[in-house]
């Protein structure tokens, strides 16, 4: 059982120019047509039990937006997902968040057809998607990951963590644009140095001098690999294993989409209209390459246990490639899949929802979504999937869903 704290009413305080929303009297229920009533109706339309009790909504904040909601509710979703308890979130007072303080747009209620679709998906082993967090930030450029079974969202100025059965944890920390979780710590690059902090964002200390800003950073275990483009247009791949970076590969062609598998770094190398996969040992040496292609280059490579997974665009679809580049075959050629996440299965952000594909190939299944809009990021654990929805201009929504693998 995973208890998710669901800040349905989570949002920064509206700007002064906007009309303040009236506070509910103590013990009162939301009136017909109000924002809270619409949210309750949306959940009721999804087939889940309605609010059990709604004790108070407190929108006061001192020296910045602070939202505290005590719902005292319990939602039985058939898969053991329950909401309950209190949530407190302090939004970091940065220039970015100050300029983005505005009321969120109201959500649209689920249609009856959508509610029926969700009921159908539950029978296939999925729970209903749960909105966890809304922020006045762009959904793009944020890092979404699982740390064991915790959902972690890394933004430029803060860390958000959803623990099992506990309220949302928020840590104001300047992470910049190259933050990620390794096996045992949080890493980020800022002002010519890589920093390490605990996974909760505490005790940040510099550990590696790298004056050049990376183009892309990945983690494998507790090691980092990153690409760098020089002022003259030359590209390199560097490792961060000690106090100094180590260059293991250089090229005049553009490289991207780094991933690591079995002691080897894989990447996409582009030249003009063509591209090819490349591989280089972590110890250096000569690179290996696949046959060049002139299709859509992969925006990301994902490593499974014994293969690379990537999306090659319409007509080529999601593909599985062996580490020696000998095997290259489609998993599903007729699906839009960007972005995607790989665990024991492939999870595709697509127009029709989230497609669930078996790596060895089988008919796809669809996972329900409650909110419309493009998906900017997606992550998966063994029991849950989370994604970021571009739910408006400078506005993101984090959703998650539980599934039972033995029912898929």
Secondary structure as UniProt FT lines:
FT   TURN            8..9
FT   TURN            16..17
FT   TURN            26..27
FT   TURN            32..33
FT   HELIX           35..45
FT   TURN            46..47
FT   STRAND          56..58
FT   STRAND          66..70
FT   STRAND          86..90
FT   HELIX           95..99
FT   HELIX           112..123
FT   TURN            124..125
FT   STRAND          130..135
FT   TURN            140..141
FT   STRAND          143..147
FT   TURN            148..149
FT   STRAND          150..154
FT   STRAND          158..162
FT   TURN            164..165
FT   STRAND          169..172
FT   TURN            176..177
FT   STRAND          180..181
FT   STRAND          186..190
FT   TURN            191..192
FT   STRAND          193..197
FT   TURN            199..200
FT   STRAND          205..209
FT   STRAND          216..220
FT   TURN            221..222
FT   STRAND          223..229
FT   TURN            231..232
FT   STRAND          235..240
FT   STRAND          246..251
FT   STRAND          254..261
FT   TURN            262..263
FT   STRAND          264..271
FT   TURN            272..273
FT   STRAND          274..281
FT   TURN            282..283
FT   STRAND          288..289
FT   STRAND          302..303
FT   STRAND          308..311
FT   TURN            314..316
FT   STRAND          318..321
FT   TURN            323..324
FT   STRAND          328..332
FT   STRAND          340..342
FT   STRAND          345..350
FT   TURN            351..352
FT   STRAND          353..358
FT   TURN            359..360
FT   STRAND          365..367
FT   STRAND          375..380
FT   STRAND          384..392
FT   TURN            393..394
FT   STRAND          395..403
FT   HELIX           405..407
//
